[in-house]
Amino acid sequence: MRRKPGRVGDILKSSFGRLGVNKRLKEYMVSRVWNDVVGNEIARRARPGRLIKGKLYVTVSTSPWMTELTHLKERL
């Protein structure tokens, strides 16, 4: 039985989801706007990491900055 041809956009969206590309694309998009969102001072000391279940994990340069970002996370 032959299947009806699908739309390219739908096929790509489905394939990207199975391959995990959508998640990586979101992580890339976060990294592109990171400096604008957090400002230069924080951007020098913290980098966006992984997105896991909608939560962004951030890598910081020192533990005091981890504490500072913990206090700022709702605003960011």
LOLOLO-164645 format. One line per 4 residues: number of its first residue (from 0); their letters; for each residue z, x, y of N, C-alpha, C, O. Coordinates in steps of 0.001 Angstrom, whole numbers. Atoms other than C-alpha are relative to their C-alpha. Layout:
<nodes>
NUM) A) Z/X/Y/Z/X/Y/Z/X/Y/Z/X/Y; ... $
</nodes>
This chain:
<nodes>
0) MRRK) 0/840/-1177/0/0/0/0/885/1240/841/1775/1366; 112/-790/-1225/-1015/1446/3351/928/-564/1070/1079/-1776/1228; -858/430/-1106/1384/1383/6254/-814/-83/1276/-1793/639/1465; 626/147/-1310/367/273/9688/328/1234/843/1474/1682/840 $
4) PGRV) -279/-1180/-833/6/3242/12078/1064/-316/1055/1090/-1406/1627; -1046/183/-1005/2980/3708/14377/-406/603/1331/-1357/1379/1421; 233/-579/-1330/3077/4518/18061/579/1412/14/1649/1657/-543; -405/-1403/-28/3361/8244/18731/1407/146/579/2225/894/43 $
8) GDIL) -1329/-88/-609/6376/7775/20998/1097/-421/-949/2153/210/-1002; -998/479/960/8230/5805/18333/193/995/-1141/1316/1231/-1587; -65/-984/1086/7402/8354/15646/768/1241/458/1616/1751/-274; -694/-1175/-520/8570/11255/17827/1486/-279/198/2328/549/-151 $
12) KSSF) -1404/353/-221/11782/9464/18802/755/-22/-1318/1864/506/-1402; -627/63/1312/12584/8781/15149/152/1395/-606/1200/1728/-1159; -28/-1356/560/11724/12336/14090/1012/870/725/1756/1617/89; -948/-790/-782/13722/13906/16923/1433/-357/-385/2291/521/-478 $
16) GRLG) -1342/427/388/16756/11842/15929/407/609/-1332/1529/1094/-1479; -310/-569/1319/16571/12997/12312/194/1507/65/995/2055/-692; -72/-1456/-95/16134/16629/13348/1122/495/919/1371/1698/999; -1069/-393/-913/18997/16600/15868/-495/480/1344/272/1064/2109 $
20) VNKR) 573/-468/-1261/16667/17317/18779/584/-775/1178/790/-206/2250; -542/803/-1096/18062/14451/20867/1319/575/502/1543/661/1709; -1294/-581/-367/21533/15994/20825/-201/1301/765/428/1519/1801; 254/-1284/-667/20222/19425/21760/-633/-220/1378/-353/528/2314 $
24) LKEY) 614/309/-1289/18130/17878/24553/1068/-427/1002/1023/-22/2164; -1094/408/-882/21246/16235/26002/825/1206/430/1207/1308/1595; -743/-1218/-341/23092/19568/25853/-772/832/1016/-186/1382/1948; 837/-740/-945/20185/21230/27636/45/-651/1376/142/38/2392 $
28) MVSR) -28/719/-1270/20186/18529/30315/1325/226/725/1344/372/1947; -1299/-283/-605/23914/19069/30902/-6/1401/609/464/1593/1730; 5/-1377/-508/23383/22811/31295/-855/140/1258/-566/976/2115; 875/-67/-1183/20606/22206/33850/692/-481/1271/396/21/2355 $
32) VWND) -666/557/-1183/22882/20205/36194/1437/502/174/2116/127/1130; -1391/-443/13/26164/21987/35441/466/526/1352/1474/50/1874; -423/-592/-1273/26348/24074/38649/93/-1037/1110/1032/-1007/1907; -11/1031/-1035/25501/21099/40856/1173/-965/-172/1747/-1431/812 $
36) VVGN) -1072/960/273/28095/18881/39176/1377/610/250/2221/-13/894; -1344/-584/-87/31051/21281/39012/194/913/1203/1332/1206/1570; -106/-926/-1126/30280/23570/41953/-23/1448/-461/215/1750/-1631; 184/-1421/339/29782/27324/42092/1261/676/-521/1191/1490/-1441 $
40) EIAR) -1234/-673/422/33436/28342/41733/319/-280/-1467/617/640/-2228; -271/337/1400/33963/26472/38476/-1119/514/-894/-853/1004/-1992; 1142/-443/811/30469/27325/37216/75/1491/-324/-408/1922/-1371; -157/-1435/271/31299/31034/37506/1015/255/-1113/986/1307/-1751 $
44) RARP) -1096/-208/945/34298/30544/35216/-59/-887/-1239/724/-707/-2172; 87/923/1134/33236/27790/32833/-1452/-346/-281/-2262/-467/637; 1367/323/422/30099/26964/30863/40/-1214/-921/968/-1363/-1717; 53/1132/940/29095/23764/29109/-303/502/-1400/-1095/1426/-1587 $
48) GRLI) 214/-389/1387/29212/24041/25353/-723/-1085/-768/-1850/-1451/-436; 610/988/887/28535/21454/22665/402/-1409/393/1479/-1637/943; -304/1420/-103/28359/17690/22870/283/-502/-1406/-568/-409/-2292; -370/529/1308/30196/16133/19959/524/-1412/203/1555/-1625/841 $
52) KGKL) -352/1417/-131/30342/12344/19740/218/-393/1453/1158/-1119/1775; -49/359/-1411/29733/12075/23478/1008/769/830/1143/510/2025; -991/-799/-726/32440/14580/24430/-547/1404/196/-1006/2041/-753; 493/-1337/-320/31452/17802/26190/1128/1011/-158/2198/852/429 $
56) YVTV) -946/-1097/165/33286/20931/25087/-454/1146/892/-1629/1514/905; 300/-1006/-1015/33474/23637/27735/669/1317/-375/1804/1338/-852; -542/-1338/210/33967/27388/27372/454/539/1349/-301/504/2321; -549/-512/-1259/36195/28934/30042/311/1490/-117/442/2027/-1217 $
60) STSP) -221/-1449/-9/36842/32528/31087/1453/376/-275/1719/1427/-858; -1429/-304/194/40653/32372/31026/773/-1278/-281/301/-2378/7; -818/1182/287/43433/30066/29895/460/-731/1272/572/-1956/1241; -322/766/-1210/44489/29265/33500/-1149/-931/428/-913/-2026/939 $
64) WMTE) 1124/874/-333/40987/27908/34047/-102/-1167/-983/-561/-2246/-610; -37/1111/942/41336/25828/30897/979/-1058/500/690/-2254/461; -998/921/-542/44470/24299/32407/-543/-716/1232/-379/-1928/1376; 567/589/-1225/42724/23737/35739/-1049/-1060/-328/-1042/-2144/255 $
68) LTHL) 1043/961/352/39739/22024/34137/575/-1205/-734/45/-2310/-623; -658/1128/666/42042/19895/31997/490/-999/1062/391/-2210/865; -452/876/-1070/43503/18520/35235/-1162/-654/747/-1019/-1751/1285; 1176/513/-731/40031/18020/36745/-961/-828/-848/-1913/-1390/-308 $
72) KERL) 1012/581/888/38274/16520/33717/-370/-1435/342/-1526/-1818/162; 333/1381/-360/38499/12904/34900/-942/-44/1206/-1842/-881/1262; 869/-50/-1179/36894/13803/38239/-1375/556/-331/-2382/124/229; 1279/-622/357/34207/15940/36641/-786/-932/-879/-1897/-599/-1293 $
</nodes>
